[in-house]
Amino acid sequence: MRRTDRGTGSGMAAIVTRWRTGPVVASAVGTILVVVLGVTTVLPRPTVAGVLGLVVVAICLAALYHATVAESFAPVAVTFWAFVGVWVGFAPLLQIRDRRLPWPDLPLYQHYVTAQVILILAVTAYWAGYARRLPAPRKLSSGRLQVTVEKAIVLTGLALVMAVVCLPRTGGLAVRFTSRDELQRAIEQAGLRGGQDLALLGLLSTLPAAISVVALILCLLCWRNRAYADAGARLVLAAATAVAVALNLVYNNPLTANRFSSFSVMLAAGLALVRLRRQRWRTLFSVGMLLGLAVLYPLANLFRNDRSRGNLRLGLDAYYTWDFDGFQQTVNAAFYVDSQGHTWGHHLISALFFWVPRSLWEGKAIPAGNVVADSRGYEFQNLALPFWAEVFVEFSFVGVVVLFFCYGKLARRLDRALNTSPANLPVALAVIFAACQIGLLRGPLGAQIPFVGAAFVVLLVGVFGWRGRVWGLTRPEEVGPAATESSDTESSDRESSDPVQVPR
């Protein structure tokens, strides 16, 4: 007993030592990194905007560390801080230093500080909202919230039917494995891109892609829960999963889909299937997100078209391209407000009601990114517009603070939901949001919400619309009263080396 006690005491001492030294080491490394960035990017040409950009990087690094070492896996927060830190944290430091922005036009130096203030208000409000303590979790007793094998099969079948019906109307199957330009030409030849009313195109192309993503998530959550009742149900689930994977290869492959859709599908699949309990895996996830956004994100242009492949830039030179135009578009948003005023929700409401045809709503707004780009005289106007910039255009500084504080609270709830066992509707919603968040942050909402919104609606209807246990394919444990939402403290499960015990 003494030897065991001594061994246990040594293990606890090691844990306490790591708990005490970890923040110190992280703080030292973060401080060194910020100082190096300041010396290399701000000091050569000191500006207020550059200093504020360095503050943004420091906030993102600190918040990313806290999200990584949190008591539970927090992918929503990690993806938020990693994307903001790279896209509008590090990249603008280089652009401001070298006075070289992605889109060539007259510089708007007078709006640089405003753009950085908008971003700082957004990230600090988000962090404050995320840090708010959540109320005690509630028991989810409705069987309609459960993810069952039957629901996964029905949605996979629906996605397959939609593909069979819609693919011939949008150019066929082969064009989905060519290039984005070829797909767009096929869609135009089919007469689906007439004027600005793209409702029919959304029905025939965006909706099947969204259903395919939801079907894949439900199938993988069933595998994660081991929800199948017997060997036969397991075989049926395997077949449905294979179909869902194939449909996503058709609709969401990087050759013809935009990179955010492709990345969202891959990230959603990983989050649905794998629960990262151990700290080392959560750390690797955070590092992988940073490296992926810093290195792989611009390389995704290799799949776009010949022009993008010809203009591909590597290394630091990539941060001066339109892939990292978030800061410049925030500057342009400040210019737009200065000259045109705020729009007071017009673009947001139009984005939320994307499914209403323009023939029925003549005043429906086009995506805010197009409007901002047009105000600067750009010929190519289908540009990104960061979420914080769009909120500023719509609702001013006050709107940025209020909406991002609520955004942080929502992110905290979604991160907690992701740790629920067994996986249910809140888990599936959290998976979709975490996976699609980068596209929503890049914006504009009018361009991103049709895909994400369709996925959310399909998920809500497909899971909550029925109990989904009519064929006896799901284990009884998975269709009874739902488990309590996991709290923020499951340290014993996360740090244990024992496998998760699943009822047989």
C-alpha positions in Angstrom: 0.0 0.0 0.0 2.8 2.4 0.8 4.5 1.7 -2.5 1.2 2.3 -4.3 0.5 5.5 -2.3 4.0 6.7 -3.0 3.5 6.1 -6.8 0.1 7.8 -6.7 1.6 10.8 -4.9 4.4 11.0 -7.5 1.8 11.0 -10.3 -0.2 13.7 -8.6 2.9 15.8 -8.0 3.8 15.5 -11.7 0.3 16.7 -12.7 0.5 19.6 -10.3 4.0 20.6 -11.6 2.8 20.5 -15.2 -0.3 22.6 -14.2 1.9 25.2 -12.6 4.7 25.3 -15.3 2.5 25.1 -18.4 1.0 28.6 -18.3 4.5 30.0 -17.4 6.1 28.4 -20.4 3.2 29.3 -22.7 3.3 32.9 -21.5 7.1 33.1 -22.1 6.8 31.6 -25.6 3.9 33.8 -26.5 5.7 36.9 -25.3 8.8 36.1 -27.3 6.7 35.5 -30.4 4.9 38.8 -30.0 8.1 40.7 -29.4 9.7 39.1 -32.5 6.7 40.0 -34.6 6.8 43.5 -33.2 10.5 43.9 -34.1 10.2 42.5 -37.6 6.8 43.9 -38.7 6.0 47.0 -36.6 9.3 48.6 -35.8 10.6 49.0 -39.4 7.6 51.3 -40.1 5.8 52.1 -36.9 2.1 53.0 -37.2 -0.8 53.0 -34.8 -2.6 50.4 -37.0 0.5 48.2 -36.8 0.6 48.4 -33.0 -3.1 47.6 -32.8 -2.5 44.6 -35.2 0.1 43.3 -32.8 -2.4 43.6 -30.0 -4.8 41.5 -32.0 -2.2 38.8 -32.5 -1.4 38.8 -28.7 -5.1 38.5 -27.9 -5.6 35.6 -30.3 -2.5 33.7 -29.1 -3.6 34.1 -25.4 -7.2 33.1 -26.2 -6.1 30.2 -28.4 -3.9 28.8 -25.5 -6.8 29.1 -23.0 -9.1 27.3 -25.5 -6.6 24.6 -26.1 -5.9 23.8 -22.4 -9.6 24.1 -21.4 -11.1 21.3 -19.3 -13.0 20.1 -22.4 -12.4 20.0 -26.1 -13.3 23.4 -27.6 -13.1 23.3 -31.4 -15.5 26.2 -32.0 -13.2 28.5 -29.9 -10.0 27.0 -31.4 -11.1 27.5 -35.0 -12.2 31.1 -34.3 -9.0 32.2 -32.7 -6.8 30.3 -35.2 -8.5 31.8 -38.2 -8.6 35.4 -36.8 -5.0 35.2 -35.6 -3.7 34.2 -39.1 -6.1 35.8 -41.5 -6.5 39.3 -39.9 -3.8 39.1 -37.2 -0.5 38.2 -38.8 -1.2 38.9 -42.5 -2.1 42.7 -41.9 1.2 43.2 -40.0 3.1 42.4 -43.2 0.7 44.3 -45.4 0.8 47.5 -43.3 4.6 47.3 -43.0 5.2 47.0 -46.7 2.2 49.2 -47.7 1.1 46.4 -50.0 -2.5 45.3 -49.9 -4.0 42.5 -51.9 -6.3 44.6 -54.1 -4.5 47.5 -55.9 -6.4 50.8 -55.4 -5.8 54.1 -53.7 -4.7 53.6 -50.1 -7.2 54.5 -47.3 -4.7 55.1 -44.5 -7.2 57.2 -42.7 -9.4 54.1 -42.1 -6.6 51.7 -41.0 -7.0 52.5 -37.3 -10.8 52.2 -37.6 -10.5 48.8 -39.1 -8.2 47.6 -36.3 -10.5 49.0 -33.6 -13.5 47.2 -35.2 -11.5 43.9 -35.0 -10.3 44.5 -31.4 -13.8 45.3 -30.2 -15.0 42.1 -31.9 -12.4 39.7 -30.4 -12.6 41.2 -26.9 -16.4 41.0 -26.9 -16.2 37.4 -28.1 -13.7 36.5 -25.5 -15.8 38.1 -22.8 -19.0 36.3 -23.9 -17.1 33.0 -24.1 -15.8 33.5 -20.6 -19.2 33.9 -19.1 -20.2 31.0 -16.8 -22.9 28.8 -18.3 -25.9 27.7 -16.3 -26.1 24.1 -15.1 -26.8 21.7 -18.0 -30.3 20.5 -18.5 -31.5 17.0 -19.1 -32.7 16.4 -22.7 -35.5 13.9 -22.3 -37.0 14.0 -25.8 -36.3 11.0 -28.0 -36.6 13.4 -31.0 -33.3 14.9 -30.2 -31.4 11.6 -30.5 -29.3 10.7 -33.6 -30.5 7.2 -34.7 -29.5 4.9 -37.5 -32.9 5.3 -39.1 -32.5 9.1 -39.3 -29.1 8.7 -40.9 -30.4 6.2 -43.5 -33.4 8.4 -44.4 -31.3 11.5 -44.9 -28.7 9.6 -46.9 -31.5 8.2 -49.1 -32.9 11.7 -49.6 -29.5 13.0 -50.5 -29.1 10.2 -53.1 -32.5 10.9 -54.6 -31.7 14.6 -54.8 -28.4 13.8 -56.5 -30.0 11.6 -59.1 -32.6 14.2 -59.9 -30.5 17.4 -59.7 -27.1 16.3 -61.2 -28.4 16.1 -64.8 -29.8 19.6 -64.4 -26.5 21.1 -63.3 -24.1 19.7 -65.8 -24.0 16.0 -64.9 -21.6 13.9 -62.8 -18.4 14.2 -64.8 -18.2 18.0 -64.7 -18.1 17.8 -60.9 -14.6 16.4 -61.2 -13.2 18.9 -63.7 -12.7 22.5 -62.4 -14.8 25.2 -60.9 -14.8 27.2 -64.1 -16.1 24.2 -66.1 -18.9 23.7 -63.5 -19.9 27.4 -63.7 -20.0 27.2 -67.5 -22.2 24.1 -67.3 -24.5 25.8 -64.9 -24.8 28.9 -67.2 -25.5 26.7 -70.2 -28.3 25.0 -68.2 -29.8 28.5 -67.7 -29.5 28.5 -63.9 -27.5 31.7 -63.6 -29.8 34.2 -65.2 -29.7 37.7 -63.6 -29.3 37.8 -59.8 -32.0 35.4 -58.8 -30.2 32.2 -57.9 -33.0 30.5 -56.1 -33.3 27.6 -58.6 -29.5 27.1 -58.6 -29.6 26.9 -54.8 -32.4 24.3 -55.0 -30.6 22.1 -57.5 -27.0 22.5 -56.3 -26.6 24.0 -52.9 -29.4 22.0 -51.2 -28.2 18.5 -52.3 -24.7 19.4 -51.1 -26.0 20.5 -47.7 -28.1 17.3 -47.4 -25.1 15.2 -48.2 -23.0 16.9 -45.5 -25.8 16.4 -42.9 -26.2 12.7 -43.9 -22.5 12.1 -43.5 -22.5 13.8 -40.0 -25.4 11.7 -38.8 -23.8 8.4 -40.1 -20.5 9.2 -38.4 -22.3 10.2 -35.1 -24.0 6.8 -35.2 -20.6 5.1 -35.5 -19.3 7.3 -32.6 -22.2 6.3 -30.4 -22.1 2.6 -31.7 -25.8 3.1 -32.1 -26.4 0.1 -34.4 -28.6 -2.6 -32.7 -26.9 -5.7 -34.3 -24.7 -6.9 -37.1 -27.4 -6.3 -39.7 -27.9 -2.8 -38.6 -24.2 -2.2 -38.6 -24.0 -3.4 -42.2 -26.8 -1.1 -43.3 -25.1 1.8 -41.5 -21.9 1.0 -43.3 -23.6 1.1 -46.7 -25.3 4.4 -45.8 -22.0 5.9 -44.7 -20.3 4.8 -48.0 -23.1 6.5 -50.0 -22.8 9.7 -47.9 -19.0 9.7 -48.4 -19.5 9.3 -52.2 -22.1 12.1 -52.4 -19.7 14.5 -50.6 -17.0 13.5 -53.0 -19.3 14.6 -55.8 -20.7 17.8 -54.3 -18.0 19.0 -51.9 -14.7 18.0 -53.5 -12.0 20.7 -53.8 -12.0 20.6 -57.6 -15.4 22.2 -58.1 -16.6 23.3 -54.7 -15.1 26.3 -52.9 -12.4 25.5 -50.5 -14.5 26.4 -47.4 -17.1 23.9 -48.3 -14.5 21.2 -48.8 -12.7 22.1 -45.7 -15.9 22.2 -43.7 -16.9 18.7 -44.8 -13.5 17.3 -43.8 -13.5 19.1 -40.4 -17.1 18.1 -39.8 -16.3 14.5 -40.4 -13.4 14.6 -38.0 -15.4 16.3 -35.3 -18.3 14.0 -35.7 -16.3 10.8 -35.5 -13.5 11.6 -33.0 -13.6 13.0 -29.5 -10.2 14.5 -28.5 -10.0 13.8 -24.8 -6.3 13.9 -24.2 -4.4 17.2 -24.0 -1.8 16.2 -26.5 -4.4 15.6 -29.2 -6.1 18.9 -28.4 -2.8 20.7 -28.7 -2.1 19.0 -32.0 -5.5 20.1 -33.3 -4.8 23.7 -32.4 -1.3 23.6 -34.0 -2.8 21.8 -37.0 -5.4 24.6 -37.4 -2.8 27.3 -37.3 -0.5 25.6 -39.8 -3.4 24.6 -42.1 -4.6 28.2 -42.2 -1.2 29.7 -42.6 0.2 27.2 -45.2 -2.5 24.9 -46.7 -5.2 27.6 -47.1 -3.5 29.5 -49.9 -2.3 26.2 -51.5 -6.0 25.2 -52.0 -5.9 27.5 -55.1 -4.2 24.6 -56.8 -7.6 23.1 -57.2 -9.3 26.2 -58.4 -8.4 26.9 -62.1 -5.4 27.5 -64.4 -5.3 31.2 -63.6 -5.1 30.6 -59.8 -2.5 27.9 -60.3 -0.4 30.3 -62.4 -0.7 33.1 -59.8 0.0 30.8 -56.8 2.4 32.4 -54.3 4.3 30.5 -51.6 5.8 31.5 -48.3 5.3 35.0 -46.9 4.5 36.3 -50.4 1.1 34.5 -50.1 0.0 36.9 -47.4 -0.2 39.8 -49.9 -2.7 38.0 -52.1 -6.5 38.2 -52.1 -6.6 35.0 -50.0 -5.7 37.4 -47.1 -7.8 40.4 -48.0 -9.7 40.5 -44.7 -8.0 43.6 -43.4 -8.4 45.5 -46.6 -12.1 44.7 -46.9 -12.5 45.8 -43.3 -10.8 49.1 -44.3 -13.2 49.3 -47.3 -16.1 48.7 -45.0 -15.1 51.7 -42.8 -14.8 53.7 -46.0 -18.3 52.6 -47.1 -19.9 53.6 -43.8 -18.0 56.9 -43.9 -19.5 57.7 -47.3 -22.8 55.9 -47.4 -23.8 55.3 -43.8 -25.0 52.1 -42.0 -27.4 49.7 -43.7 -29.3 48.7 -40.5 -29.8 45.0 -41.1 -30.7 45.0 -44.7 -28.0 42.6 -45.8 -28.4 40.4 -42.8 -32.1 40.0 -43.2 -31.7 39.3 -46.9 -29.0 36.6 -46.1 -31.3 34.9 -43.6 -34.2 34.8 -46.1 -31.9 33.6 -48.9 -34.6 31.1 -50.0 -37.0 33.9 -51.1 -36.7 34.5 -54.9 -35.9 38.0 -56.0 -38.9 37.9 -58.3 -41.0 38.0 -55.1 -38.7 40.4 -53.2 -37.4 43.1 -55.5 -35.6 44.9 -52.7 -33.6 41.9 -51.6 -30.0 42.9 -51.0 -27.0 41.4 -52.7 -24.2 40.2 -50.5 -22.6 43.0 -48.5 -19.1 42.2 -49.9 -20.3 43.1 -53.4 -21.7 46.4 -52.2 -18.5 47.3 -50.4 -16.3 46.3 -53.3 -18.5 48.3 -55.7 -18.0 51.4 -53.5 -14.3 51.1 -54.2 -14.8 50.7 -57.9 -13.6 47.1 -58.1 -14.5 45.3 -61.3 -14.5 41.9 -59.5 -16.9 42.3 -56.6 -17.5 38.8 -55.4 -15.1 39.4 -52.5 -15.0 38.3 -48.9 -16.3 40.6 -46.1 -15.3 39.6 -42.6 -18.2 39.1 -40.2 -17.1 41.9 -37.9 -16.9 44.3 -40.9 -20.3 43.3 -42.1 -21.8 43.8 -38.6 -20.1 47.2 -38.4 -21.6 48.1 -41.8 -25.0 47.0 -40.5 -25.1 48.1 -36.9 -22.0 50.3 -36.1 -19.6 49.8 -33.2 -22.3 49.0 -30.7 -23.6 46.2 -32.9 -20.1 44.7 -33.1 -19.8 44.6 -29.3 -23.3 43.2 -28.7 -23.3 40.6 -31.5 -19.8 39.3 -30.8 -20.5 39.1 -27.0 -23.6 36.9 -27.9 -21.5 35.0 -30.4 -19.0 34.2 -27.7 -21.8 32.9 -25.4 -23.1 30.8 -28.2 -19.7 29.3 -29.0 -19.3 28.3 -25.3 -22.6 26.5 -25.4 -21.7 24.7 -28.6 -18.3 23.6 -27.3 -20.0 22.2 -24.2 -22.6 20.4 -26.4 -19.8 18.8 -28.5 -18.8 16.9 -25.4 -22.2 15.4 -24.8 -22.5 11.6 -24.8 -24.2 10.0 -26.5 -24.2 12.4 -29.4 -27.6 14.0 -30.1 -29.1 17.0 -32.1 -27.1 19.7 -30.1 -23.9 17.8 -30.9 -24.7 17.6 -34.6 -25.6 21.3 -34.6 -22.3 22.1 -32.9 -20.3 20.0 -35.4 -21.8 21.8 -38.4 -21.3 25.3 -36.8 -17.7 24.5 -35.8 -16.9 23.1 -39.3 -18.6 26.0 -41.2 -17.5 28.8 -38.9 -14.4 29.8 -40.9 -16.6 30.4 -44.0 -19.0 32.5 -41.9 -16.2 34.5 -40.4 -14.7 35.2 -43.8 -18.1 36.2 -45.2 -20.1 37.8 -46.6 -23.1 36.2 -44.9 -25.1 36.5 -48.1 -22.7 34.2 -49.9 -22.1 31.7 -47.0 -25.5 31.4 -45.3 -27.3 29.5 -48.2 -25.1 26.4 -47.7 -24.8 26.6 -44.0 -28.4 27.6 -43.4 -29.7 24.8 -45.6 -27.6 22.3 -43.7 -29.0 23.6 -40.3 -32.6 23.4 -41.6 -32.1 19.9 -43.0 -30.5 18.8 -39.7 -33.3 20.2 -37.6 -36.1 18.7 -39.7 -34.3 15.4 -40.3 -33.5 14.8 -36.6 -36.2 16.6 -34.6 -39.0 15.9 -37.1 -39.5 12.2 -36.0 -38.3 9.8 -33.4 -36.5 7.6 -35.9 -36.7 4.2 -34.4 -39.3 2.5 -36.5 -37.1 -0.2 -38.0 -35.3 -1.4 -34.9 -31.9 -0.6 -36.2 -30.8 1.6 -33.2 -29.8 0.3 -29.8 -32.5 0.9 -27.1 -30.0 3.0 -25.1 -29.8 5.5 -28.0 -33.5 6.2 -28.3 -34.5 6.5 -24.7 -34.2 9.6 -22.6 -31.1 11.5 -23.6 -28.1 11.8 -21.3 -27.4 15.0 -19.5 -25.4 17.5 -21.4 -21.8 17.1 -20.4 -20.5 19.8 -18.2 -17.2 21.6 -18.6 -15.6 19.2 -16.1 -15.0 15.7 -17.3 -11.3 15.5 -16.5 -11.4 12.0 -15.3 -12.7 10.7 -18.7 -10.3 12.9 -20.7 -7.1 12.1 -18.9 -7.8 8.4 -18.4 -6.0 6.0 -20.7 -8.9 3.5 -20.5 -11.1 3.3 -23.6 -14.6 4.7 -23.5 -17.1 2.1 -22.2 -20.0 1.6 -24.6 -23.0 -0.5 -23.5 -23.2 -3.7 -25.6 
